[in-house]
Structure formats: structure tokens, C-alpha cells
Amino acid sequence: MSRLRFQISVSLDGFVAGPNPSEEDPLGEGGEQLHEWVVKLEVWRRSHGREGGETNASSAVLEEALDSIGATVMGRNMFGGGPGPWGEEPWNGWWGDEPPFHTPVFVLTHHEREPLEMEGGTTFTFVTDGIESALAQAREAAGGKDVSLGGGADVARQYLAAGLLDELQLNVVPILLGDGTRLFENIAGVDLEQAEVIEAPGVTHLRYRVAA
Amino acid sequence: MSRLRFQISVSLDGFVAGPNPSEEDPLGEGGEQLHEWVVKLEVWRRSHGREGGETNASSAVLEEALDSIGATVMGRNMFGGGPGPWGEEPWNGWWGDEPPFHTPVFVLTHHEREPLEMEGGTTFTFVTDGIESALAQAREAAGGKDVSLGGGADVARQYLAAGLLDELQLNVVPILLGDGTRLFENIAGVDLEQAEVIEAPGVTHLRYRVAA
């Protein structure tokens, strides 16, 4: 069964981005620290076309995800380029010519747009008819593999509240951001079960199953 | 060196109590679930004068704390009885004649009061000259053992912001309360290091050292 999985890096005080995000600093003040654990990994660097890096207890967590994900769903904000219609020279994502997904990606938006084929196996398909449609299309495209929910936090909350998420993985980073974008806001009544806990340098991976 | 340690049960969305707390429901709606992992433990029941209970991976965490704590500091709200002067028939705490601390307890308050000696080794001393004084008195009373910060969340934030806390342990319970009292609010710039992660039934214990 193809599962919908969401993993995100979060500060110990529950923020997925720091305060005052900007185009130069999309993760807000201090937010870059949320990703220090991953950008230093060899497996992450390889999937992003970079050399070097280290191997530690987080590597297996990331490798398992890379191997088992067949498609991705993400929100318009995560894809980037600002709100509203796409315009004459539309934004093609944060990731350059060869995005690190290497699978079909379904972008939730209110504005129609033709599919965008990138190098390395990533195709962005723009979905305007809602989160259930995006998930159905991603499941179909994933060919039996899992679907990754790419974020952001608002889209994750929508899938969680709708009972469509199967697995939640928090990468808890030992920092306090004090302010910013919270992962969880006003969501209750979701039945979670602990699935796995992995301690790694500078991060703890907490994996939960979402009960049906 | 006697350390100041704070441990608290927190929902996955960062709440230490649910919404709408009342005298009948001091932990707010759903807040009781935060403590289900502990009240079923044999070691907890024994320290509270009760029989029965189970032993699991959380037991050693709790036993280590019970063995190493020589004194406790807590806020007035944690001690209870409402705000303001103590009155003619003052509140003697939530815990009956034999509180489960079995050590000296220092209660932060703005209102002077004579020390209160209970059964089983617990003495409540009321401290009106601030958090540093309460900690110094507790360290003296602890006789080389550690000092436990008993809460609530507001007092913990004061000690954390003042750089006086040495260890932070979050008992993360896999529930989403959606609303209530947050553990962390507007605290940043605290340097934390992962110390230990322990997975147990219905809870994950995350222990952090606070860098000096």
C-alpha cells in the first residue's frame, strides 16, 4: 500500500522556519540551522549533485526515504515564485535545472499551468482541483511506491486534518527559534502512534504512524 | 556539581496543558493524556503511595530522577491555591498530607508564608526574593544532589532565559492538543545539546544539556 509520508525539520519549540522570512532568507532568521544536519550528509549531497559529506545515523533514514518515494506533493509556497497567476516568465522552482526529486512532483495551486519537465526525472504537474486529486495523481504516478508530502506546513496541516496522511516524521533539531512558522496550529483529534525513534548527530528523528 | 533539571510531559504540538483548564480539570481538555505514560508505572505509583503498575523503558528514567533529586523548586501556580495572599486557611498543595517529593520544596511566591512541614520528608518553603534565591536555597538543601524544577512552564521559561537551567527533559507524548499552554514561548538563543533519547511505550524521552 502506497503511504503518504511527511517529514520535516522542526526546532525544539515547534517552528519550521524562523521569524521574518525574505527572498534572501526564505527560512527566516535562524531557520538555516534546521537543515544543518542534512546538508552535511553524503547521501543528501549526492542526491543534490554535490560531492563530499559525511555518513551517520541520519544517512539510513534519508536513504530509506529516497528509495521508497515514487512521487511528491507540495504546496505552491513550497514551489515558490510568490502567489497569484504564473505570468509570462513563470518561476520554475528553487532547485535549478535538475531538481533533487527525480520523480513526478504535483504542485497544489489555484492557477492553471502546463506541466514542466526538468532534467533528472523531475516533472512538475500543477494541480488546481484540490488536495485529494493531487494525492490520487501522485499515487498513480508513484507506481506502488510511497508519496512524499513536500510541504509546507500549511499543506501538511490540510492533509493531516483531512485524515489523508499515513506517516509523520519530525526531525527535531535542538534549537529554540522563539518565533516563526509553527508546524502545528489548532490541529487536534489526530490519532498518532510512535513508530520509530532514531538519535543522530544534531537531530532526533521521531516517526509516527497516523491511525486511520 | 548539583544540576538544575527540568522535565515535563509535552504533546507533539508543544502543549503542557490543554485548553480551558479548571479546578476540576487543571490540565485542561485532553491534558490528562500527557501523564498516562507515568501514572501507570510501578515506580511512580510507589512514590505516590499506590500499589500495582507496570515496568517499562520509562521506569529507569523516572528512577534515575527520583534517586538523584535532593530538592525541588516550583512556581506558585504549580503549588496551587490561586493567586494573591495566602489567607486564614491557606492552601497546602495538591498532594494531600504526604506529597510525593520527599525532599525540601521551594515555592516561588510574592506573598510571605511560614514553612510548611508535611509527612514523608516534604517541607514547603516559600521564597519571595526571586528565582536565583530559590535556586541557591534549593542547592544548599539538596546536599550535593540535583535540584528539580517542578514547573510550571512559565517558571521554567524564566530559569531557561536566565541561563540557570542545566538539563531539559521533554517527555514527548504522541498526541496533538491543538490549543492550551505552550511550553516554549518567545525563547531563543539558548544553546542546547542532545544528551539522550529513550523510546518507551506511549512516550519518547528527549534529554538535552543546556550549554553554559
Boltz contact constraints between the chains, C-beta under 6 A:
constraints:
  - contact:
      token1: [A, 13]
      token2: [B, 184]
      max_distance: 6.0
  - contact:
      token1: [A, 14]
      token2: [B, 14]
      max_distance: 6.0
  - contact:
      token1: [A, 174]
      token2: [B, 192]
      max_distance: 6.0
  - contact:
      token1: [A, 174]
      token2: [B, 194]
      max_distance: 6.0
  - contact:
      token1: [A, 174]
      token2: [B, 208]
      max_distance: 6.0
  - contact:
      token1: [A, 176]
      token2: [B, 187]
      max_distance: 6.0
  - contact:
      token1: [A, 176]
      token2: [B, 188]
      max_distance: 6.0
  - contact:
      token1: [A, 176]
      token2: [B, 190]
      max_distance: 6.0
  - contact:
      token1: [A, 177]
      token2: [B, 188]
      max_distance: 6.0
  - contact:
      token1: [A, 178]
      token2: [B, 186]
      max_distance: 6.0
  - contact:
      token1: [A, 178]
      token2: [B, 187]
      max_distance: 6.0
  - contact:
      token1: [A, 178]
      token2: [B, 188]
      max_distance: 6.0
  - contact:
      token1: [A, 184]
      token2: [B, 13]
      max_distance: 6.0
  - contact:
      token1: [A, 186]
      token2: [B, 178]
      max_distance: 6.0
  - contact:
      token1: [A, 187]
      token2: [B, 176]
      max_distance: 6.0
  - contact:
      token1: [A, 187]
      token2: [B, 178]
      max_distance: 6.0
  - contact:
      token1: [A, 188]
      token2: [B, 176]
      max_distance: 6.0
  - contact:
      token1: [A, 188]
      token2: [B, 177]
      max_distance: 6.0
  - contact:
      token1: [A, 188]
      token2: [B, 178]
      max_distance: 6.0
  - contact:
      token1: [A, 190]
      token2: [B, 176]
      max_distance: 6.0
  - contact:
      token1: [A, 192]
      token2: [B, 174]
      max_distance: 6.0
  - contact:
      token1: [A, 194]
      token2: [B, 174]
      max_distance: 6.0
  - contact:
      token1: [A, 197]
      token2: [B, 197]
      max_distance: 6.0
  - contact:
      token1: [A, 197]
      token2: [B, 199]
      max_distance: 6.0
  - contact:
      token1: [A, 197]
      token2: [B, 204]
      max_distance: 6.0
  - contact:
      token1: [A, 199]
      token2: [B, 197]
      max_distance: 6.0
  - contact:
      token1: [A, 204]
      token2: [B, 197]
      max_distance: 6.0
  - contact:
      token1: [A, 208]
      token2: [B, 174]
      max_distance: 6.0
